[in-house]
Amino acid sequence: NDNKGGVIKDPEERRKSFRKKEIAFYDECKLIRSRKTGKLKIYIILKNLEEQKAYAKYDTWIISTKDNTFNKRPIIAQSLYYGPSKEGLIEIEILEGYISKTPGVQENVYAIRG
């Protein structure tokens, strides 16, 4: 797909383009906030998982709530476990950026893992 610097609209093509450049890009993710034992817990659900060995505890995540806005107020987070569950769920800790403390799901989240 030669888009000559334009935006790649097709999610599969976009994923392939990033992975070809060895960038762990995830689209179609969800960010979930939940209260357990009075403490706010934040999870990201990854739709397109890599092999388990690709993930590590304290991986850094750059999360954006809108397509192509990683340079506009992204959320910086880190993994709290060694990888996602079978369902793609991984608990994260927000290091920088704003996230609502209201429990619920936020759709259309994009993430880069480093």
Secondary structure by P-SEA (a helix, b strand, c coil): ccccccccccaaaaaaaaaaacccccccbbbbbbbcccbbbbbbbbcccccccccccbbbbbccccccccccbbbbbbbccccccccbbbbbbbcbbbbbcccccccccccccc
